Amino acid sequence: MNKTVPLNTDHLQRCIQTLEAALTMYHQAEAGGIQQEVFRNAVVKGFELVQETSFKLLKRALSDYGHGARALESLPIKELLRLAATHGLLSLPEVERWFAYRDNRNDTAHDYGQGFAEETLVLLPDFVADVKTLKSTLTQRFGES
């Protein structure tokens, strides 16, 4: 590992908090009502934002292991996740779950319907736990800036 540059995980923490708040409000809203739909959309966007923020932090972390920024930018996300596992930033079971999260997130580009939202809602408890674990791992390994 090269010289460790502290990572700023504040934005990721804020994104996680926003996702959790949107999820709480979704569950509190009247079933089938417009407010629930608004919060469902917020949950979906929050899910996407947390993933994208996580991947950016992983790329920064992996650059400390000698991986070039250009190579990391062109690396498919699933390869990025595998690479993170080789450096102990994610466990293999976590990588498998992140694959499912990524596949689900890719579906958001095509379907914002209720069926998709229900699939996303099923994934969220594990996703939130996994992203909190990732944030903790990154903070422990790289400190905070």
Beta strands, then each sheet from edge to edge (+ up, - down):
end
